[in-house]
């Protein structure tokens, strides 16, 4: 996956987040983003507010799920 594309999508997603939104709801939104845009399916255990807290966390999770280059 193109790193610039990943950065752009995650940056756009982070900019659209609403302050004060329920963290669990944000985790579900992030999981939907991964499924729809990146084709990465998360398990129920991976849909965690702490793991999906922001752009850098999403990028780290994406890199982990993609595995070694």
N, C-alpha and C positions, 0 to 999 in steps of 0.2 A: 504494500500500500504506500502511496506517495506521502511522504512526511509532511509536505506543505499542505496537501489536501486535508490531512488529519488535523494539522494545526488550525487551519481555517475553520473547519467544521466545529472543532472543540471550542475555539475562540468565539464563534458565533453562538454556540449553545450557551457558553458561560455568560455572554453578554445579555442573553434573553432570560436568564434566571431571575426570578422575582424574590427580592429580600423578604424574609419572614414566611416563606412558603414551607409547609410541612416537609421535613427532611425525607421522610419515607416516600412522599409523593414525588419529590425530586429524584429519588433513587429509581422509581418506576419510570419516570420520564427519561432518565439517562439510559435505562435498560432498553426502552423502546428506540431511542436514538441508535444504540449499538446494533439492534436487530435490523432496523430499517435502512440505515445508512451504510453500516460496515459489514452487515451480514454475519455478525457475531451474536450467538445466542448465549445468554447468561443463565446459569442455574438459579434456582430460588435463593440459595445460600449466597450467591454473588450479588444479588440485588440488595445491597446493604448501603444505608445512608452514609456510613463512614467511608466505604470504599469508593463511592460515587459522588463525593462531596464537591468536587469542582473540576475545572479544566485539567489541572495537573494530575489529579487523581484519576480522571478518566483516561488521560493519555498513558499513564502508568499501567492501568488495567488493560488498555488496548494492546500495549506492547507485550504484556505478559500473556494475553490470550493468543496473540499472533505467534508467539514462540520465537526461537532463534531465526535470524535472517539467513 
